[in-house]
Amino acid sequence: MSSFPRTSIVPYIVEQLSASELARHAFNVFLITGRQPVVGRLVYRALELNPRHPAALRYLSDFLNAPGTEPFSAVVLEYALSPAVGLDKAAHAQLNKLRFFDMWTWGYARHKSGRTQLQQDDFADQSAFDIDGAGYCALFDRVLVPAGSLHAAFTAAHTLCGAMSGLLAHPQLGAKAGLNEALHPEQFIKTNAYDAWLKSHTMKLDALEEEREKLGVLPTL
């Protein structure tokens, strides 16, 4: 049985899913099948419903944490941790830990011991690391500066997610639209595929939810 909270009407199509349910499905897909376009679709829709949803923000950052789009991933974390979003203490602490881990994977935090193979416990003491704060700031400034504000930078990252997952398209450039076009979200339109996906059944997503439950893995947020 799914662990999703249900009302008297059980959702059977994507359009009926809440932001929390969409985020949970995104976690399941990422866990079991890896970074797939459907992860981007689920996260995009969740944040469309609730742009301050902590799990959806985390999974958007994860989805964009790939070669070439790391600055957008970083911007999402900075937005999520900003006072404007107002995460509770537990969610804020988790995303702050994720930001530090990502800084390490991106090369902006180095353990003072010189070791490059670290265990989870090694990240508990951040004072044991040399931090390249200026380098990290330069990373997310690639999006923040041209966007003009942190909220606009987040909107650009959200737009990029929608475009990468086929929910949004640039009417003039189509598939040739580059990363810079995401800085102008007003230029994108929703695709017919978006409407069709919203009307699609959740059976495959529900099957992955059951598979995750059998594995005994809990969502991170």
Accessible surface in RSA format (square Angstrom, percent):
REM  Atomic radii and reference values for relative SASA: ProtOr
REM  Chains: A
REM  Algorithm: Lee & Richards
REM  Probe-radius: 1.40
REM  Slices: 20
REM RES _ NUM      All-atoms   Total-Side   Main-Chain    Non-polar    All polar
REM                ABS   REL    ABS   REL    ABS   REL    ABS   REL    ABS   REL
RES MET A   1   208.00 107.7 149.62  99.0  58.38 139.0 119.98 102.0  88.02 116.6
RES SER A   2    33.34  28.2  17.20  23.0  16.13  37.2  17.20  36.6  16.13  22.6
RES SER A   3    61.94  52.3  33.67  44.9  28.28  65.1  44.43  94.6  17.51  24.5
RES PHE A   4    10.06   5.0   1.60   1.0   8.46  22.0   1.60   1.0   8.46  24.2
RES PRO A   5   100.97  73.6  81.66  74.4  19.31  70.2  94.04  77.6   6.93  43.1
RES ARG A   6    80.49  33.8  43.21  22.0  37.28  88.8  34.65  47.4  45.84  27.8
RES THR A   7   107.62  76.5  88.72  89.9  18.89  45.0  88.32 118.6  19.30  29.2
RES SER A   8   117.15  99.0  72.87  97.3  44.28 102.0  58.93 125.5  58.22  81.6
RES ILE A   9   123.62  70.3 117.69  87.7   5.93  14.3 120.95  87.1   2.67   7.2
RES VAL A  10    64.75  42.6  59.95  54.3   4.80  11.6  59.95  52.1   4.80  13.0
RES PRO A  11    13.99  10.2  11.63  10.6   2.36   8.6  11.99   9.9   2.00  12.4
RES TYR A  12   143.65  67.1 142.63  81.2   1.02   2.6 103.86  78.0  39.79  49.0
RES ILE A  13    38.05  21.7  38.05  28.3   0.00   0.0  38.05  27.4   0.00   0.0
RES VAL A  14     1.12   0.7   1.12   1.0   0.00   0.0   1.12   1.0   0.00   0.0
RES GLU A  15    66.16  38.0  54.84  41.5  11.32  27.0  15.13  29.3  51.03  41.7
RES GLN A  16    89.66  50.1  64.32  47.0  25.34  60.3  30.23  64.3  59.43  45.1
RES LEU A  17     4.30   2.4   0.54   0.4   3.76   9.5   0.65   0.5   3.66   9.8
RES SER A  18    53.14  44.9  45.13  60.2   8.01  18.5  48.23 102.7   4.91   6.9
RES ALA A  19    12.43  11.4   9.16  14.1   3.27   7.4   9.16  12.9   3.27   8.7
RES SER A  20    60.24  50.9  53.19  71.0   7.05  16.2  27.51  58.6  32.74  45.9
RES GLU A  21     7.95   4.6   7.36   5.6   0.60   1.4   2.75   5.3   5.20   4.2
RES LEU A  22     0.00   0.0   0.00   0.0   0.00   0.0   0.00   0.0   0.00   0.0
RES ALA A  23     1.52   1.4   1.52   2.3   0.00   0.0   1.52   2.1   0.00   0.0
RES ARG A  24    60.84  25.5  57.34  29.2   3.50   8.3   4.35   5.9  56.49  34.2
RES HIS A  25     0.34   0.2   0.27   0.2   0.06   0.2   0.05   0.1   0.29   0.3
RES ALA A  26     0.30   0.3   0.00   0.0   0.30   0.7   0.04   0.1   0.26   0.7
RES PHE A  27    19.95  10.0  19.54  12.1   0.42   1.1  19.94  12.1   0.02   0.0
RES ASN A  28     0.27   0.2   0.27   0.3   0.00   0.0   0.27   0.7   0.00   0.0
RES VAL A  29     3.73   2.5   3.73   3.4   0.00   0.0   3.73   3.2   0.00   0.0
RES PHE A  30    52.68  26.4  45.59  28.2   7.09  18.4  45.67  27.7   7.01  20.1
RES LEU A  31    74.94  41.7  42.86  30.7  32.08  80.6  50.77  35.7  24.17  65.1
RES ILE A  32    47.61  27.1  16.27  12.1  31.34  75.5  20.66  14.9  26.95  73.1
RES THR A  33    65.20  46.4  41.89  42.5  23.31  55.6  50.10  67.3  15.10  22.8
RES GLY A  34    25.92  32.0   0.00   N/A  25.92  32.0  23.83  65.4   2.09   4.7
RES ARG A  35   100.65  42.3  73.35  37.4  27.30  65.0  24.63  33.7  76.03  46.1
RES GLN A  36    72.75  40.7  72.13  52.7   0.61   1.5  12.11  25.8  60.63  46.0
RES PRO A  37    78.58  57.3  76.71  69.9   1.87   6.8  78.11  64.5   0.47   2.9
RES VAL A  38    43.20  28.4  40.83  37.0   2.37   5.7  41.60  36.1   1.60   4.3
RES VAL A  39     0.00   0.0   0.00   0.0   0.00   0.0   0.00   0.0   0.00   0.0
RES GLY A  40     0.00   0.0   0.00   N/A   0.00   0.0   0.00   0.0   0.00   0.0
RES ARG A  41    51.82  21.8  51.82  26.4   0.00   0.0   4.48   6.1  47.34  28.7
RES LEU A  42     0.00   0.0   0.00   0.0   0.00   0.0   0.00   0.0   0.00   0.0
RES VAL A  43     0.00   0.0   0.00   0.0   0.00   0.0   0.00   0.0   0.00   0.0
RES TYR A  44    16.96   7.9  16.96   9.7   0.00   0.0   0.42   0.3  16.54  20.4
RES ARG A  45    31.96  13.4  31.96  16.3   0.00   0.0   0.00   0.0  31.96  19.4
RES ALA A  46     0.00   0.0   0.00   0.0   0.00   0.0   0.00   0.0   0.00   0.0
RES LEU A  47     2.93   1.6   0.01   0.0   2.93   7.4   0.01   0.0   2.93   7.9
RES GLU A  48    58.69  33.7  32.52  24.6  26.17  62.3  29.93  57.9  28.76  23.5
RES LEU A  49    82.84  46.1  50.44  36.1  32.40  81.4  53.33  37.5  29.52  79.4
RES ASN A  50    57.14  39.4  55.88  54.0   1.27   3.1  12.04  29.0  45.10  43.6
RES PRO A  51    57.96  42.2  57.96  52.8   0.00   0.0  57.96  47.9   0.00   0.0
RES ARG A  52   131.62  55.3 126.09  64.3   5.53  13.2  28.84  39.4 102.78  62.3
RES HIS A  53    20.62  11.3  20.62  14.3   0.00   0.0  15.55  16.0   5.08   5.9
RES PRO A  54    40.08  29.2  40.08  36.5   0.00   0.0  40.08  33.1   0.00   0.0
RES ALA A  55     6.68   6.1   6.68  10.3   0.00   0.0   6.68   9.4   0.00   0.0
RES ALA A  56     0.00   0.0   0.00   0.0   0.00   0.0   0.00   0.0   0.00   0.0
RES LEU A  57     0.36   0.2   0.01   0.0   0.35   0.9   0.27   0.2   0.10   0.3
RES ARG A  58    43.22  18.1  43.08  22.0   0.14   0.3   0.51   0.7  42.71  25.9
RES TYR A  59     6.49   3.0   6.49   3.7   0.00   0.0   5.96   4.5   0.53   0.7
RES LEU A  60     0.00   0.0   0.00   0.0   0.00   0.0   0.00   0.0   0.00   0.0
RES SER A  61     0.22   0.2   0.22   0.3   0.00   0.0   0.00   0.0   0.22   0.3
RES ASP A  62    27.86  19.5  25.97  25.8   1.89   4.5   9.31  21.9  18.55  18.5
RES PHE A  63     7.06   3.5   7.06   4.4   0.00   0.0   7.06   4.3   0.00   0.0
RES LEU A  64     0.00   0.0   0.00   0.0   0.00   0.0   0.00   0.0   0.00   0.0
RES ASN A  65    39.99  27.6  30.77  29.7   9.22  22.2   1.67   4.0  38.32  37.0
RES ALA A  66    21.71  20.0  18.12  28.0   3.58   8.2  21.71  30.6   0.00   0.0
RES PRO A  67   129.89  94.7 107.42  97.9  22.47  81.7 108.80  89.8  21.09 131.1
RES GLY A  68    47.68  58.8   0.00   N/A  47.68  58.8  35.05  96.2  12.64  28.3
RES THR A  69    12.05   8.6  12.05  12.2   0.00   0.0  11.61  15.6   0.43   0.7
RES GLU A  70    43.46  25.0  43.46  32.9   0.00   0.0   7.36  14.2  36.10  29.5
RES PRO A  71     9.82   7.2   9.82   9.0   0.00   0.0   9.82   8.1   0.00   0.0
RES PHE A  72     9.71   4.9   9.71   6.0   0.00   0.0   9.71   5.9   0.00   0.0
RES SER A  73     0.00   0.0   0.00   0.0   0.00   0.0   0.00   0.0   0.00   0.0
RES ALA A  74     0.00   0.0   0.00   0.0   0.00   0.0   0.00   0.0   0.00   0.0
RES VAL A  75     0.00   0.0   0.00   0.0   0.00   0.0   0.00   0.0   0.00   0.0
RES VAL A  76     0.00   0.0   0.00   0.0   0.00   0.0   0.00   0.0   0.00   0.0
RES LEU A  77     0.40   0.2   0.40   0.3   0.00   0.0   0.40   0.3   0.00   0.0
RES GLU A  78    27.93  16.0  24.72  18.7   3.21   7.6   3.31   6.4  24.62  20.1
RES TYR A  79    10.34   4.8  10.34   5.9   0.00   0.0   5.15   3.9   5.19   6.4
RES ALA A  80     0.54   0.5   0.41   0.6   0.13   0.3   0.41   0.6   0.13   0.3
RES LEU A  81    17.26   9.6   5.81   4.2  11.45  28.8   6.12   4.3  11.14  30.0
RES SER A  82    16.63  14.1   9.79  13.1   6.85  15.8  13.70  29.2   2.93   4.1
RES PRO A  83   132.74  96.7 105.53  96.2  27.21  98.9 117.12  96.7  15.62  97.1
RES ALA A  84    70.06  64.4  49.64  76.6  20.42  46.5  62.92  88.6   7.14  18.9
RES VAL A  85     7.95   5.2   0.48   0.4   7.47  18.0   0.48   0.4   7.47  20.3
RES GLY A  86    56.45  69.6   0.00   N/A  56.45  69.6  29.00  79.6  27.46  61.5
RES LEU A  87    27.32  15.2   4.44   3.2  22.88  57.5   7.42   5.2  19.90  53.6
RES ASP A  88    95.69  67.0  80.36  80.0  15.34  36.3  46.73 110.0  48.97  48.8
RES LYS A  89   188.92  92.2 178.23 109.4  10.69  25.5 125.17 112.7  63.75  67.9
RES ALA A  90    73.34  67.4  60.06  92.7  13.28  30.2  69.23  97.5   4.11  10.9
RES ALA A  91     6.31   5.8   5.15   7.9   1.16   2.6   5.68   8.0   0.63   1.7
RES HIS A  92    70.41  38.5  70.41  48.9   0.00   0.0  47.19  48.6  23.22  27.0
RES ALA A  93    48.31  44.4  41.82  64.5   6.49  14.8  47.62  67.1   0.69   1.8
RES GLN A  94    74.78  41.8  68.77  50.3   6.01  14.3  25.41  54.1  49.37  37.4
RES LEU A  95     0.69   0.4   0.69   0.5   0.00   0.0   0.69   0.5   0.00   0.0
RES ASN A  96    50.74  35.0  50.12  48.4   0.62   1.5   1.10   2.7  49.64  48.0
RES LYS A  97   145.75  71.1 139.74  85.7   6.00  14.3  83.85  75.5  61.89  65.9
RES LEU A  98    18.85  10.5  14.03  10.0   4.82  12.1  18.33  12.9   0.52   1.4
RES ARG A  99    58.59  24.6  58.59  29.9   0.00   0.0   2.81   3.8  55.79  33.8
RES PHE A 100    13.15   6.6  12.37   7.7   0.79   2.1  12.98   7.9   0.17   0.5
RES PHE A 101    85.73  42.9  85.52  53.0   0.21   0.5  85.52  51.8   0.21   0.6
RES ASP A 102     4.82   3.4   4.82   4.8   0.00   0.0   0.00   0.0   4.82   4.8
RES MET A 103    17.56   9.1  17.56  11.6   0.00   0.0   7.67   6.5   9.89  13.1
RES TRP A 104    57.06  22.9  48.84  23.6   8.22  19.3  39.61  21.1  17.45  28.3
RES THR A 105    68.93  49.0  32.66  33.1  36.27  86.4  37.61  50.5  31.32  47.4
RES TRP A 106    45.15  18.1  18.36   8.9  26.79  62.9  23.09  12.3  22.06  35.8
RES GLY A 107    30.03  37.0   0.00   N/A  30.03  37.0  19.42  53.3  10.62  23.8
RES TYR A 108    36.58  17.1  35.68  20.3   0.89   2.3  17.42  13.1  19.16  23.6
RES ALA A 109     1.47   1.4   0.00   0.0   1.47   3.3   0.10   0.1   1.37   3.6
RES ARG A 110   159.35  66.9 157.55  80.3   1.80   4.3  56.00  76.5 103.34  62.6
RES HIS A 111    26.05  14.2  18.04  12.5   8.01  20.5  13.10  13.5  12.95  15.1
RES LYS A 112   127.60  62.2  94.41  57.9  33.19  79.0  54.14  48.7  73.46  78.2
RES SER A 113    69.13  58.4  26.02  34.7  43.11  99.3  39.11  83.3  30.01  42.0
RES GLY A 114    58.26  71.8   0.00   N/A  58.26  71.8  37.14 101.9  21.11  47.3
RES ARG A 115   108.58  45.6  98.09  50.0  10.49  25.0  65.83  90.0  42.75  25.9
RES THR A 116    97.47  69.3  87.78  89.0   9.69  23.1  67.31  90.4  30.16  45.6
RES GLN A 117   150.47  84.1 140.90 103.0   9.58  22.8  60.21 128.2  90.26  68.5
RES LEU A 118    24.41  13.6   0.00   0.0  24.41  61.4   0.00   0.0  24.41  65.7
RES GLN A 119   130.21  72.8 127.86  93.4   2.35   5.6  47.08 100.2  83.13  63.0
RES GLN A 120   161.33  90.2 145.02 106.0  16.30  38.8  51.54 109.7 109.79  83.3
RES ASP A 121   123.37  86.4 110.54 110.0  12.82  30.3  33.97  79.9  89.40  89.2
RES ASP A 122    32.38  22.7  24.21  24.1   8.17  19.3   6.31  14.9  26.07  26.0
RES PHE A 123    33.09  16.6  25.31  15.7   7.77  20.2  25.59  15.5   7.50  21.5
RES ALA A 124    92.47  85.0  51.65  79.7  40.81  92.8  63.82  89.9  28.65  75.9
RES ASP A 125    77.18  54.1  72.99  72.6   4.19   9.9  34.88  82.1  42.31  42.2
RES GLN A 126    78.69  44.0  71.48  52.2   7.22  17.2  25.44  54.1  53.26  40.4
RES SER A 127    80.23  67.8  61.21  81.7  19.02  43.8  56.40 120.1  23.83  33.4
RES ALA A 128    23.83  21.9  17.80  27.5   6.03  13.7  23.83  33.6   0.00   0.0
RES PHE A 129     7.87   3.9   0.00   0.0   7.87  20.5   0.00   0.0   7.87  22.5
RES ASP A 130    83.48  58.5  77.27  76.9   6.21  14.7  29.72  69.9  53.76  53.6
RES ILE A 131    81.48  46.4  47.70  35.5  33.77  81.4  48.84  35.2  32.64  88.6
RES ASP A 132    68.59  48.0  61.73  61.4   6.86  16.2  26.84  63.2  41.75  41.6
RES GLY A 133    32.89  40.6   0.00   N/A  32.89  40.6  27.23  74.7   5.66  12.7
RES ALA A 134    84.43  77.6  64.70  99.8  19.73  44.9  72.56 102.2  11.87  31.4
RES GLY A 135    17.75  21.9   0.00   N/A  17.75  21.9  15.66  43.0   2.09   4.7
RES TYR A 136    11.79   5.5  11.79   6.7   0.00   0.0  11.79   8.9   0.00   0.0
RES CYS A 137    56.98  43.1  56.98  63.6   0.00   0.0  14.91  37.8  42.07  45.4
RES ALA A 138    57.20  52.6  48.16  74.3   9.04  20.6  52.61  74.1   4.60  12.2
RES LEU A 139     8.24   4.6   7.84   5.6   0.40   1.0   8.01   5.6   0.23   0.6
RES PHE A 140    23.22  11.6  23.22  14.4   0.00   0.0  23.22  14.1   0.00   0.0
RES ASP A 141    49.21  34.5  46.98  46.8   2.23   5.3   9.56  22.5  39.65  39.5
RES ARG A 142   153.91  64.6 130.58  66.6  23.32  55.5  55.40  75.7  98.51  59.7
RES VAL A 143     3.87   2.5   3.70   3.4   0.17   0.4   3.87   3.4   0.00   0.0
RES LEU A 144    43.26  24.1  42.24  30.2   1.01   2.5  42.24  29.7   1.01   2.7
RES VAL A 145   105.44  69.4  87.03  78.8  18.41  44.4  92.71  80.6  12.72  34.5
RES PRO A 146    76.50  55.8  38.19  34.8  38.31 139.3  49.52  40.9  26.98 167.7
RES ALA A 147    23.27  21.4   1.19   1.8  22.08  50.2   3.78   5.3  19.48  51.6
RES GLY A 148    64.60  79.7   0.00   N/A  64.60  79.7  32.00  87.8  32.60  73.0
RES SER A 149    52.66  44.5  45.35  60.5   7.32  16.9  43.58  92.8   9.09  12.7
RES LEU A 150    51.15  28.5  45.63  32.6   5.52  13.9  45.63  32.0   5.52  14.9
RES HIS A 151   112.55  61.5 109.40  76.0   3.15   8.1  74.56  76.8  37.98  44.2
RES ALA A 152    35.54  32.7  29.01  44.8   6.53  14.9  32.33  45.5   3.21   8.5
RES ALA A 153     0.00   0.0   0.00   0.0   0.00   0.0   0.00   0.0   0.00   0.0
RES PHE A 154     7.08   3.5   7.08   4.4   0.00   0.0   7.08   4.3   0.00   0.0
RES THR A 155    40.81  29.0  40.19  40.7   0.62   1.5  34.93  46.9   5.88   8.9
RES ALA A 156     0.55   0.5   0.55   0.8   0.00   0.0   0.55   0.8   0.00   0.0
RES ALA A 157     0.00   0.0   0.00   0.0   0.00   0.0   0.00   0.0   0.00   0.0
RES HIS A 158    22.43  12.3  22.43  15.6   0.00   0.0   7.91   8.1  14.53  16.9
RES THR A 159     7.03   5.0   6.81   6.9   0.23   0.5   0.65   0.9   6.38   9.6
RES LEU A 160    10.95   6.1  10.84   7.8   0.11   0.3  10.95   7.7   0.00   0.0
RES CYS A 161     0.00   0.0   0.00   0.0   0.00   0.0   0.00   0.0   0.00   0.0
RES GLY A 162     0.00   0.0   0.00   N/A   0.00   0.0   0.00   0.0   0.00   0.0
RES ALA A 163    33.16  30.5  16.63  25.7  16.53  37.6  16.90  23.8  16.26  43.1
RES MET A 164    85.10  44.1  51.39  34.0  33.71  80.3  60.32  51.3  24.78  32.8
RES SER A 165     3.01   2.5   0.00   0.0   3.01   6.9   1.61   3.4   1.40   2.0
RES GLY A 166    29.98  37.0   0.00   N/A  29.98  37.0  26.75  73.4   3.22   7.2
RES LEU A 167     0.00   0.0   0.00   0.0   0.00   0.0   0.00   0.0   0.00   0.0
RES LEU A 168    15.63   8.7  10.43   7.5   5.20  13.1  10.43   7.3   5.20  14.0
RES ALA A 169    34.39  31.6  30.09  46.4   4.30   9.8  34.39  48.4   0.00   0.0
RES HIS A 170    12.39   6.8   9.77   6.8   2.62   6.7   8.04   8.3   4.35   5.1
RES PRO A 171    72.72  53.0  33.15  30.2  39.57 143.8  42.08  34.7  30.64 190.4
RES GLN A 172   144.55  80.8 107.96  78.9  36.59  87.1  57.32 122.0  87.23  66.2
RES LEU A 173    74.80  41.7  65.26  46.7   9.54  24.0  67.68  47.5   7.12  19.2
RES GLY A 174    34.74  42.8   0.00   N/A  34.74  42.8  28.16  77.3   6.58  14.7
RES ALA A 175   114.66 105.4  67.68 104.4  46.99 106.9  80.44 113.3  34.23  90.7
RES LYS A 176   184.71  90.1 155.38  95.3  29.33  69.8 105.78  95.2  78.94  84.1
RES ALA A 177    29.78  27.4   7.81  12.1  21.97  50.0   7.81  11.0  21.97  58.2
RES GLY A 178    37.12  45.8   0.00   N/A  37.12  45.8  32.32  88.7   4.80  10.8
RES LEU A 179    73.10  40.7  67.33  48.2   5.77  14.5  67.46  47.4   5.64  15.2
RES ASN A 180   108.62  74.9 106.54 103.0   2.08   5.0  22.12  53.2  86.50  83.6
RES GLU A 181    42.76  24.6  42.45  32.1   0.31   0.7   2.58   5.0  40.18  32.8
RES ALA A 182     1.20   1.1   1.19   1.8   0.01   0.0   1.19   1.7   0.01   0.0
RES LEU A 183    33.19  18.5  16.68  11.9  16.51  41.5  16.68  11.7  16.51  44.4
RES HIS A 184    86.14  47.1  85.89  59.7   0.25   0.6  49.87  51.4  36.27  42.2
RES PRO A 185    41.69  30.4  32.97  30.1   8.72  31.7  33.33  27.5   8.37  52.0
RES GLU A 186   132.89  76.3  94.81  71.7  38.09  90.7  76.32 147.6  56.57  46.2
RES GLN A 187    71.93  40.2  62.50  45.7   9.43  22.4  25.50  54.3  46.43  35.2
RES PHE A 188    22.07  11.0   5.59   3.5  16.48  42.9   5.59   3.4  16.48  47.2
RES ILE A 189    96.89  55.1  92.20  68.7   4.69  11.3  96.89  69.8   0.00   0.0
RES LYS A 190   112.82  55.0  91.27  56.0  21.55  51.3  55.66  50.1  57.17  60.9
RES THR A 191    27.99  19.9  20.97  21.3   7.02  16.7  26.94  36.2   1.04   1.6
RES ASN A 192   134.67  92.9 125.74 121.5   8.93  21.5  33.31  80.2 101.36  98.0
RES ALA A 193    42.26  38.9  32.56  50.3   9.70  22.1  39.23  55.2   3.04   8.0
RES TYR A 194     1.01   0.5   1.01   0.6   0.00   0.0   1.01   0.8   0.00   0.0
RES ASP A 195    85.56  59.9  84.37  84.0   1.19   2.8  27.28  64.2  58.28  58.1
RES ALA A 196    66.75  61.4  50.69  78.2  16.06  36.5  59.55  83.9   7.19  19.1
RES TRP A 197    24.05   9.7  18.64   9.0   5.41  12.7  17.87   9.5   6.19  10.0
RES LEU A 198    16.81   9.4  16.81  12.0   0.00   0.0  16.81  11.8   0.00   0.0
RES LYS A 199   124.25  60.6 110.47  67.8  13.78  32.8  77.57  69.8  46.68  49.7
RES SER A 200    41.16  34.8  33.09  44.2   8.07  18.6  37.79  80.5   3.37   4.7
RES HIS A 201   117.64  64.3  98.20  68.3  19.44  49.7  63.81  65.8  53.83  62.6
RES THR A 202     2.97   2.1   2.51   2.5   0.46   1.1   0.16   0.2   2.81   4.3
RES MET A 203   138.67  71.8 131.21  86.8   7.46  17.8  92.38  78.5  46.29  61.3
RES LYS A 204   176.62  86.2 171.23 105.1   5.39  12.8 117.07 105.4  59.55  63.4
RES LEU A 205    13.87   7.7  13.72   9.8   0.15   0.4  13.77   9.7   0.10   0.3
RES ASP A 206    38.53  27.0  37.93  37.8   0.60   1.4  19.15  45.1  19.38  19.3
RES ALA A 207    57.10  52.5  48.41  74.7   8.69  19.8  51.72  72.8   5.38  14.3
RES LEU A 208    32.64  18.2  32.64  23.4   0.00   0.0  32.64  22.9   0.00   0.0
RES GLU A 209     0.02   0.0   0.02   0.0   0.00   0.0   0.02   0.0   0.00   0.0
RES GLU A 210    82.82  47.6  81.73  61.8   1.10   2.6  13.59  26.3  69.24  56.5
RES GLU A 211    75.84  43.5  73.54  55.6   2.30   5.5  24.91  48.2  50.93  41.6
RES ARG A 212     6.04   2.5   6.04   3.1   0.00   0.0   0.00   0.0   6.04   3.7
RES GLU A 213    56.66  32.5  36.15  27.3  20.51  48.8  28.84  55.8  27.82  22.7
RES LYS A 214   179.90  87.8 140.98  86.5  38.92  92.7  94.32  84.9  85.58  91.2
RES LEU A 215   108.64  60.5  79.01  56.5  29.64  74.5  82.51  57.9  26.13  70.3
RES GLY A 216    60.07  74.1   0.00   N/A  60.07  74.1  32.32  88.7  27.75  62.2
RES VAL A 217    51.79  34.1  47.67  43.2   4.12   9.9  51.27  44.5   0.52   1.4
RES LEU A 218   144.91  80.7 131.30  93.9  13.61  34.2 131.30  92.2  13.61  36.6
RES PRO A 219    28.67  20.9  12.80  11.7  15.87  57.7  12.80  10.6  15.87  98.6
RES THR A 220    53.57  38.1  39.87  40.4  13.70  32.6  47.68  64.0   5.89   8.9
RES LEU A 221    59.29  33.0   9.82   7.0  49.47 124.4  42.66  30.0  16.62  44.7
END  Absolute sums over single chains surface
CHAIN  1 A    11396.1       8968.5       2427.5       6711.4       4684.7
END  Absolute sums over all chains
TOTAL         11396.1       8968.5       2427.5       6711.4       4684.7
